[in-house]
């Protein structure tokens, strides 16, 4: 009887382990094995917003270094390259107060994102990304304490941060 229990226990353990190994080994989306480094190309800026491309490139580079996803290299020697380009920025009225005066605006930023395999000369990933942030009108900000105010400049900084995070999520979503 003890032998039967031992055999059943052993089979159960082997079944569980093989199931875990099978699940791990067939997980969807892994980074191509030949990709050992990445470069971040200067972000193009097709909007009227001054320095948006340079600021975003610096922010994305900093976040990539902090996350340590892949070693960063120069574009000329990297196995893969991240291309980003801002295509549109827009401000739109988001809400009015009770006297029909604009209270909030919606700042939307759109970009094209591409992760390029430089060794095989093919795109690993290509997407259009968009994010938005709400900020207050000047008249509403004037009624708030400095800590509660959200200006367009604050919203743009937050929006750049959200877009950089979104690029990193897109990169790792396929791994």
C-alpha positions as CSV (number, residue, x, y, z in Angstrom):
1,X,0.0,0.0,0.0
2,X,2.9,2.4,0.8
3,X,4.4,1.6,-2.6
4,X,1.2,2.5,-4.3
5,X,1.0,5.8,-2.4
6,X,4.6,6.6,-3.2
7,X,4.1,5.8,-6.9
8,X,1.0,8.0,-7.0
9,X,2.7,10.8,-5.2
10,X,5.7,10.6,-7.5
11,X,3.4,10.6,-10.6
12,X,1.5,13.6,-9.2
13,X,4.7,15.5,-8.6
14,X,6.1,14.7,-12.0
15,X,2.8,15.7,-13.6
16,X,2.7,19.0,-11.8
17,X,6.3,19.8,-12.6
18,X,5.9,18.9,-16.3
19,X,2.9,21.1,-16.4
20,X,4.8,24.0,-15.0
21,X,7.7,23.5,-17.3
22,X,5.4,23.2,-20.2
23,X,3.6,26.4,-19.4
24,X,6.9,28.3,-18.9
25,X,8.5,27.0,-22.0
26,X,5.7,27.9,-24.3
27,X,4.8,31.3,-23.0
28,X,3.9,33.7,-25.8
29,X,6.1,36.4,-26.9
30,X,9.8,36.2,-26.1
31,X,12.5,38.6,-27.1
32,X,14.4,37.3,-30.2
33,X,17.5,35.5,-28.9
34,X,19.9,37.5,-31.2
35,X,18.7,40.9,-29.8
36,X,21.4,41.7,-27.2
37,X,21.3,45.5,-27.3
38,X,19.0,48.4,-28.1
39,X,19.5,52.0,-29.3
40,X,17.1,54.9,-28.9
41,X,16.9,57.0,-32.0
42,X,16.3,60.7,-31.5
43,X,12.5,61.2,-31.3
44,X,11.1,63.2,-34.2
45,X,8.7,65.9,-33.4
46,X,6.0,66.8,-36.0
47,X,4.2,69.1,-33.6
48,X,4.6,72.8,-32.8
49,X,5.6,72.0,-29.3
50,X,9.2,73.2,-28.7
51,X,11.8,70.6,-27.6
52,X,9.3,67.8,-27.2
53,X,11.4,65.3,-29.2
54,X,14.7,66.0,-27.3
55,X,13.0,66.0,-23.9
56,X,11.2,62.7,-24.7
57,X,14.4,61.0,-26.0
58,X,16.2,61.9,-22.8
59,X,13.3,60.7,-20.6
60,X,13.0,57.4,-22.5
61,X,16.7,56.8,-22.3
62,X,16.7,57.4,-18.6
63,X,13.8,55.0,-18.0
64,X,15.4,52.3,-20.2
65,X,18.6,52.6,-18.1
66,X,16.7,52.4,-14.8
67,X,14.6,49.4,-15.9
68,X,17.8,47.7,-17.3
69,X,15.7,45.9,-20.0
70,X,18.5,45.7,-22.6
71,X,22.0,47.3,-22.7
72,X,21.8,50.6,-24.5
73,X,24.1,51.1,-27.5
74,X,24.8,53.5,-30.2
75,X,22.5,53.3,-33.3
76,X,25.4,52.2,-35.5
77,X,26.2,49.1,-33.5
78,X,22.9,48.1,-31.7
79,X,21.1,44.9,-32.5
80,X,17.8,46.8,-32.4
81,X,16.6,50.4,-32.5
82,X,13.6,52.1,-31.0
83,X,12.1,54.8,-33.2
84,X,9.6,57.2,-31.8
85,X,7.9,60.2,-33.4
86,X,5.3,62.6,-32.2
87,X,2.6,63.1,-34.8
88,X,0.0,65.2,-32.9
89,X,-0.6,67.2,-29.8
90,X,-4.0,68.8,-29.1
91,X,-5.8,70.8,-26.5
92,X,-9.6,70.4,-26.3
93,X,-12.1,71.7,-23.8
94,X,-13.0,68.9,-21.4
95,X,-15.5,70.5,-19.0
96,X,-17.2,73.7,-18.0
97,X,-18.1,75.0,-14.6
98,X,-21.6,76.0,-13.5
99,X,-21.3,79.4,-15.1
100,X,-20.3,77.9,-18.5
101,X,-16.7,78.9,-18.2
102,X,-14.0,76.4,-19.3
103,X,-12.8,74.5,-16.2
104,X,-10.7,71.7,-17.7
105,X,-8.8,70.9,-20.9
106,X,-7.8,67.6,-22.3
107,X,-4.2,67.5,-23.6
108,X,-3.7,64.6,-26.0
109,X,-0.4,63.4,-27.4
110,X,0.0,60.9,-30.2
111,X,3.1,59.1,-31.4
112,X,4.3,56.4,-33.8
113,X,6.5,53.8,-32.2
114,X,8.6,51.2,-33.9
115,X,11.1,48.6,-32.6
116,X,13.4,47.6,-35.4
117,X,15.6,44.5,-35.6
118,X,18.8,45.9,-37.1
119,X,20.3,42.4,-37.7
120,X,17.4,41.0,-39.7
121,X,16.4,44.4,-41.1
122,X,12.7,43.9,-40.0
123,X,10.3,45.5,-37.6
124,X,9.7,43.6,-34.4
125,X,6.9,45.9,-33.4
126,X,5.1,48.9,-34.9
127,X,2.3,50.8,-33.2
128,X,0.5,54.1,-32.9
129,X,0.3,55.2,-29.3
130,X,-1.8,57.9,-27.7
131,X,-2.3,59.3,-24.2
132,X,-4.1,62.2,-22.6
133,X,-4.0,64.2,-19.4
134,X,-6.5,66.6,-17.9
135,X,-5.4,70.1,-16.8
136,X,-7.2,73.1,-15.4
137,X,-7.9,76.4,-17.0
138,X,-5.9,79.5,-15.7
139,X,-9.1,80.9,-14.2
140,X,-9.8,77.7,-12.2
141,X,-6.1,77.2,-11.2
142,X,-6.3,80.7,-9.7
143,X,-8.9,79.5,-7.2
144,X,-6.7,76.6,-6.1
145,X,-3.8,76.4,-3.8
146,X,-0.4,75.9,-5.6
147,X,-0.3,72.3,-4.6
148,X,-3.7,71.6,-6.2
149,X,-3.0,73.4,-9.5
150,X,-2.5,71.5,-12.7
151,X,-1.2,73.7,-15.5
152,X,-0.6,72.8,-19.1
153,X,3.1,72.5,-18.4
154,X,2.5,70.1,-15.6
155,X,0.1,68.1,-17.8
156,X,2.7,67.9,-20.6
157,X,5.4,66.6,-18.3
158,X,3.0,64.0,-16.9
159,X,2.0,63.1,-20.5
160,X,5.6,62.6,-21.6
161,X,6.2,60.4,-18.6
162,X,3.1,58.3,-19.4
163,X,4.1,57.9,-23.0
164,X,7.6,56.8,-22.0
165,X,6.1,54.2,-19.7
166,X,3.7,53.1,-22.4
167,X,6.7,52.5,-24.8
168,X,8.4,50.4,-22.1
169,X,5.2,48.4,-21.6
170,X,4.8,47.8,-25.3
171,X,8.4,46.6,-25.5
172,X,8.0,44.1,-22.6
173,X,4.5,43.0,-23.6
174,X,6.0,40.8,-26.3
175,X,8.6,39.1,-24.0
